[in-house]
Amino acid sequence: MSESTPLGFRVPPEKAAALEKLAAATDRPKSWLLEQALDAYLETNAWQVAHIEQGLADLKAGKAVPHDKVADWLKSWGGSAERKRPR
């Protein structure tokens, strides 16, 4: 088993009860369920932050489409004169 560090935090009683119920239903320890949830949360947020940082870098590098061009393109959707995606 890999090294681990204890971590504690407070939750409302209804969340603690829901965790207990899930642990019993899945025959898994609460700590395992919490670790799985934390892994998913960290992965999702790391992905989001990386994409935000990439977007900001693209913006600084001039790789952006002005808002008014995007807005005009979106307004044309569904009409007979639908425009091509701006670049």
N, C-alpha and C positions, 0 to 999 in steps of 0.2 A: 504494500500500500504506500502511496506517495505521502510525502510530508504534508501536513495541513495545519492551518492556523484557526483557532477558535474565533468565531465572530458572533456577536449578539446584537439583537435589535428588538424593539417593541412593536407589537401589532395589536389591532383591536381583537377582542375575544372571538368575534365571529370568524375572523381569518384564521386564528389558531384552531378553532373547531373545524373549519373546512380543511385545513392541512391535516389534522388528525384523521378526519374521515377519508381523505384521499390516501393517506398512508396506509390505513387499514384496508381499504378497497384494493389497493395495488400491491399490498404486502411489501412495501418499501419503507425504509426509515424516513422520518421527516427530514433529516439532514440530507439524505440523498435527493429527495424531491426539491429541497431548497437549493441545493447545488446545481441541479439541472435547470431550475428557473433562473438562477443567477448567471449560469453559462449562456443561456439563450438571451437574456437581457444585455449582457456585456457584448455578445457577438452582434446583436442588432444595432446597438448604439455605436459600437466601433465602426461598423459599416456606414452608418449614417454620418458620423463625424468625418470619416475619410472622404465620403462623397461631397460633403459640404466644403471641406478643405480643397478638394480638387476643383470644385466649381469656383471657389474664390480665386484659385490660382489661374484658372482659365479666364476669369474676368480680368484679372490683372494683366494677363498676356494679350488682352484684346480679343479673346475668342468668345464674343458675346453678340447677341442679336438685340437691337434696341427694342424696348417695350412697345413702342408705337407700331413697329413692324409686326410684332407677334400679335398684338391686339387686332390690327387690320386683317391679318391672316385668319384669326379665329372668327372674326365677324363674318368672313366670307364663307365659312363652312355651311354646307347644306344648300347653298344658292347655286344658280346657274353659272356664276362667275367665280367659282371657288378658286382661290389662289394657291400657288405652290408654297411649300414651307420656306420661310425666309432663312437666309444663311448669313 
